Amino acid sequence: MGNFFASLLQGKLKMGDSPSVAWLLCGDPENPSAPGWGGQFKRIGPPAKTNFTRLTTKDDRVEIFGVVEFKIPLPSDIPTNSGFKVTFDNRLSVPVEVNNGRLWFRFAPRDPKVWSYVIECTNEPTRKLCGEFTAVLPTPEQKSQPSPAYPNWWSDDPDPALAEGHHLGAKTISRWRKDFLSDFATRMERCKTPTRSN
């Protein structure tokens, strides 16, 4: 198993969900603010959510990793029983619901950039509605005001010194990389084929 894992990676390690497990291996699950292999977190207010009732433009700004909710009026010449699909950046599709004459869908942008989207009517493929918006990083001030109404909302530490690129708090995880991988390597030792003695 260890040899297979190493050959599969081919020298490139990418294990994006590891912090979820690493936090339990070395850290205090009851205290998200304490340092540990899975990162270090701070209390925040309610998660960012932006609502739109129209097609958007790149001048519309939303927070990365926040929820963007669209409730766009259905054009009057399209039957309400039509099917619809929405695709972001020509690759990411999300479910669409028709409710009270509006197209409802949600999206959470993960990169700070201009995001485009296309709404297609599956009954009439030539009918398309297009829009875009700009996702931006939150300011440290936006992420450092915990709300008493949400005592269990936690997020990555917003301190810019702990970010790697646009990934807030990433250094609270990467600082433990050597410790975590060394521990993982030790655990993989048990997967080696035992040497037979003559």
VEXDREN-2710 file (C-alpha; in Angstrom, 1 decimal):
% VEXDREN-2710
k/r/px/py/pz
1/MET/0.0/0.0/0.0
2/GLY/2.8/2.4/0.9
3/ASN/4.6/1.7/-2.4
4/PHE/1.3/2.2/-4.3
5/PHE/0.6/5.5/-2.5
6/ALA/4.1/6.8/-3.3
7/SER/4.0/5.8/-7.0
8/LEU/0.5/7.3/-7.3
9/LEU/1.7/10.6/-6.1
10/GLN/4.8/10.7/-8.2
11/GLY/6.6/13.1/-5.9
12/LYS/3.6/15.5/-5.7
13/LEU/1.6/15.5/-2.5
14/LYS/-1.9/16.9/-2.6
15/MET/-4.2/15.9/0.2
16/GLY/-6.7/18.7/0.6
17/ASP/-9.0/17.0/3.2
18/SER/-6.1/16.0/5.5
19/PRO/-6.6/18.9/8.0
20/SER/-10.0/17.5/8.9
21/VAL/-8.3/14.4/10.1
22/ALA/-5.1/15.9/11.3
23/TRP/-7.0/18.2/13.7
24/LEU/-8.1/15.0/15.6
25/LEU/-4.6/13.5/15.5
26/CYS/-2.8/16.5/17.1
27/GLY/-4.9/19.3/18.5
28/ASP/-7.8/20.1/20.8
29/PRO/-11.1/19.4/19.0
30/GLU/-12.9/21.2/21.8
31/ASN/-10.9/24.4/21.3
32/PRO/-10.7/25.5/17.6
33/SER/-8.6/28.5/18.7
34/ALA/-5.8/26.3/19.9
35/PRO/-2.9/25.4/17.5
36/GLY/-3.0/22.0/15.9
37/TRP/-2.2/20.1/12.8
38/GLY/-5.6/20.9/11.3
39/GLY/-5.2/24.7/11.7
40/GLN/-6.1/27.4/14.2
41/PHE/-9.4/29.3/14.0
42/LYS/-11.2/32.4/15.2
43/ARG/-14.8/33.0/16.0
44/ILE/-16.7/35.0/13.4
45/GLY/-20.1/36.5/12.8
46/PRO/-22.6/34.9/10.4
47/PRO/-21.1/33.6/7.1
48/ALA/-21.1/36.0/4.2
49/LYS/-24.2/35.9/2.1
50/THR/-25.1/38.2/-0.9
51/ASN/-28.5/38.2/-2.6
52/PHE/-29.2/39.3/-6.1
53/THR/-32.6/39.6/-7.8
54/ARG/-31.2/40.5/-11.2
55/LEU/-28.4/39.4/-13.6
56/THR/-25.2/40.8/-12.2
57/THR/-22.1/42.5/-13.7
58/LYS/-18.4/42.4/-12.8
59/ASP/-19.0/45.6/-10.8
60/ASP/-21.0/43.5/-8.3
61/ARG/-18.7/42.3/-5.5
62/VAL/-19.1/39.3/-3.2
63/GLU/-16.9/37.6/-0.6
64/ILE/-14.9/34.5/-1.6
65/PHE/-16.2/31.3/0.1
66/GLY/-19.4/33.2/0.9
67/VAL/-22.8/32.2/-0.4
68/VAL/-24.2/34.1/-3.4
69/GLU/-27.9/33.6/-3.8
70/PHE/-29.7/34.5/-7.0
71/LYS/-33.5/35.0/-7.4
72/ILE/-33.8/36.2/-11.0
73/PRO/-37.2/36.9/-12.5
74/LEU/-38.1/34.4/-15.3
75/PRO/-38.5/36.2/-18.7
76/SER/-42.2/36.3/-19.4
77/ASP/-41.9/34.5/-22.7
78/ILE/-40.3/31.4/-21.2
79/PRO/-42.8/28.8/-19.8
80/THR/-42.5/28.2/-16.1
81/ASN/-42.4/24.5/-16.6
82/SER/-39.1/24.8/-18.6
83/GLY/-36.0/23.1/-17.3
84/PHE/-32.9/25.2/-16.6
85/LYS/-29.2/24.8/-15.8
86/VAL/-26.6/27.2/-14.6
87/THR/-22.9/26.9/-15.3
88/PHE/-20.2/29.0/-13.8
89/ASP/-16.9/29.6/-15.7
90/ASN/-18.0/27.1/-18.3
91/ARG/-17.4/24.1/-15.9
92/LEU/-19.2/24.3/-12.6
93/SER/-22.9/23.5/-12.6
94/VAL/-25.4/24.1/-9.8
95/PRO/-29.0/23.1/-9.3
96/VAL/-31.8/25.6/-10.4
97/GLU/-35.3/25.9/-9.0
98/VAL/-38.2/27.8/-10.4
99/ASN/-40.2/29.4/-7.6
100/ASN/-42.8/32.1/-7.8
101/GLY/-41.7/33.1/-11.3
102/ARG/-38.0/33.4/-10.4
103/LEU/-34.9/31.3/-11.0
104/TRP/-33.3/30.4/-7.7
105/PHE/-29.8/29.1/-7.4
106/ARG/-26.7/29.5/-5.1
107/PHE/-23.0/29.5/-5.6
108/ALA/-19.9/29.8/-3.4
109/PRO/-16.9/31.3/-5.2
110/ARG/-13.6/29.9/-4.1
111/ASP/-11.2/32.2/-5.9
112/PRO/-10.9/36.0/-5.9
113/LYS/-11.6/36.9/-9.6
114/VAL/-14.4/37.7/-12.0
115/TRP/-16.8/34.8/-12.2
116/SER/-19.0/34.4/-15.3
117/TYR/-22.2/32.3/-15.4
118/VAL/-24.7/31.2/-18.1
119/ILE/-28.3/30.2/-17.4
120/GLU/-29.7/27.9/-20.1
121/CYS/-33.2/26.9/-20.8
122/THR/-33.1/23.2/-21.5
123/ASN/-36.3/23.4/-23.5
124/GLU/-34.9/26.1/-25.7
125/PRO/-31.1/25.7/-25.9
126/THR/-30.6/28.9/-27.8
127/ARG/-32.1/30.9/-24.9
128/LYS/-29.3/32.0/-22.6
129/LEU/-29.0/34.6/-19.8
130/CYS/-25.5/35.6/-18.9
131/GLY/-23.9/37.4/-16.0
132/GLU/-20.8/37.9/-14.0
133/PHE/-19.6/39.2/-10.6
134/THR/-16.3/39.8/-8.8
135/ALA/-15.3/37.7/-5.8
136/VAL/-13.0/39.5/-3.4
137/LEU/-11.1/38.7/-0.2
138/PRO/-12.8/39.8/3.0
139/THR/-10.9/42.4/5.1
140/PRO/-9.5/41.3/8.5
141/GLU/-12.0/43.6/10.1
142/GLN/-14.9/41.8/8.4
143/LYS/-13.7/38.4/9.8
144/SER/-12.8/39.5/13.3
145/GLN/-16.1/40.5/14.7
146/PRO/-17.7/37.5/16.4
147/SER/-21.4/37.6/16.8
148/PRO/-22.9/36.5/20.2
149/ALA/-25.8/35.1/18.2
150/TYR/-23.5/32.5/16.5
151/PRO/-21.2/31.2/19.2
152/ASN/-20.2/28.1/17.1
153/TRP/-19.3/29.9/13.9
154/TRP/-15.5/29.6/13.4
155/SER/-13.3/30.4/10.4
156/ASP/-9.6/30.5/9.4
157/ASP/-7.6/33.1/11.2
158/PRO/-8.0/36.3/9.0
159/ASP/-4.5/37.7/10.0
160/PRO/-2.9/38.4/6.6
161/ALA/0.5/37.2/8.0
162/LEU/-1.1/33.7/8.2
163/ALA/-2.4/33.6/4.7
164/GLU/-0.9/31.8/1.7
165/GLY/-2.1/33.5/-1.4
166/HIS/-5.9/34.0/-1.0
167/HIS/-6.2/31.1/1.4
168/LEU/-6.7/32.7/4.8
169/GLY/-5.1/30.9/7.8
170/ALA/-3.2/28.4/5.5
171/LYS/0.0/28.9/7.4
172/THR/-1.6/27.6/10.6
173/ILE/-1.7/24.3/8.8
174/SER/1.4/24.3/6.6
175/ARG/3.6/25.0/9.6
176/TRP/2.9/21.5/10.8
177/ARG/3.5/19.9/7.4
178/LYS/6.8/18.2/8.4
179/ASP/5.3/16.8/11.6
180/PHE/2.2/15.6/9.9
181/LEU/4.0/13.9/7.0
182/SER/6.6/12.3/9.3
183/ASP/3.8/10.9/11.5
184/PHE/2.1/9.6/8.3
185/ALA/5.3/8.0/7.1
186/THR/5.7/6.2/10.4
187/ARG/2.1/4.9/10.3
188/MET/2.7/3.6/6.7
189/GLU/5.7/1.5/7.9
190/ARG/3.2/-1.1/9.0
191/CYS/2.1/-1.5/5.4
192/LYS/5.5/-2.8/4.3
193/THR/5.8/-6.4/3.2
194/PRO/7.6/-8.2/6.0
195/THR/11.1/-9.6/5.2
196/ARG/11.2/-13.3/5.3
197/SER/14.1/-15.0/7.0
198/ASN/15.6/-18.2/5.7
END
